[in-house]
Amino acid sequence: MINYQSKQIVIDALIKVINAAPGLYFQRNHLYCQTYQNSDISMQEFNTWVDYANQILDISYNHIGYNAILITKIAIGQLSSQYGASFIQRVDQIKRELLNLAQLILQYQ
């Protein structure tokens, strides 16, 4: 049984990780069209964010002991090393995993 306050703390932490995700930055040209400066993020940006996500998952598991957190951490490890996917694609997939985890925590009794 996870109490509401513990759930809220973990969900807030997951949302902060999602909001801190690196992304593509765009600039506007003279025709007001968005153009991307590059098509991917750096490996360093990606690895730093994934490390942050894993630290939050470890702390969250220690706080509430919910096994879905460990399953999500394993999934993130697999997504992080996915061959052929760009870093930005991996970020999007990991964000989905984190959102799914937040939803599971909300539903957990």
N, C-alpha and C positions, 0 to 999 in steps of 0.2 A: 504494500500500500504506500503510494507516494502522496504526500500531502500537497495541497494546492500551492503553498508558498514555494516548496521545493521545485515543483513543476514549473512555476513561473520564472524562477531564477535560471533554470536550465534553458527554458525556451528563450528567454531574453538573451542569454549568452549565445545560443545558436543563431538568433537573428542578427546579433552583432557580427558574428563570423560571416554570415551571408552578405551583410551590408559592406563588410570590409573586403569582399572579393575583388581581385583586380579585374579590370575590364579594358575594352578598347576605348581609346580617347579620340574624339573627332574634333575637327575644326571646320569652321564655315568659310567657304570661299566667297568671292564677290557676287555670286549668283544665289547665295543663301542655301546652297546644297551642302549636305554633310559629306565630308570626305574623311576617310580613316587614315591616320598617319601610318599605321602598320596593320597587318592582318592577324597579329598574335601578340601575346604578352611575353615577357622574358622568362626564362627558366628560373631565374632567381626570384622574380615576383611570385611565380607559381609555387615554388618550393617553400618560400617564406609563408605564404597564405595557408598551404596545406599543413605545415608544421603548426601554425596557429590553430587551425581547425582541430588537429589531433590533440593538442594540449587541452583545448576546451572540452573535447570529448572525454579525455582522461579525467579531468576534474569533474565533469558531469557524472561520469560513471561512479567515481568515488563518492559523490554527493548523494546520488539516488539509487545506484546499483541496478539499473534497468538494463537487461541484456541486449535490447535493441540498439543501445549505444555501441556496444562492442561489435555487433553485426554491421552497423553503419561504418565504424572505423575500418573494418576489413574491406567493405565495399569501396571506401575511399582509397585504401591502399591499392586495390585492383584498378580503379579508375585512374589513379595517379600514374601508374606504369603502363597505361594502355598504349600500345604501339599504333602509330599512324594517326592518332588524333592530335589536333593542335592543343596547345595549353588552354586556350580560351574555351574550346569545346569541353575539355576536361573540367574546367571551372564550372561551366553550366551544369554538367552532369553531377558534380559534387554538390552544388547548391541544391539541386533537386533532391539528392539523398538527405541533405540536412533538413530541408523543408518537410520531407516525408517523416523524418525522425521527430521533428517538432510536433507533427500531427499525431504520431503514435503516442508520444508522451502526453499530449492533451487527452487522448482517448483512454489512456491507461488508468485503471481503477486502483 
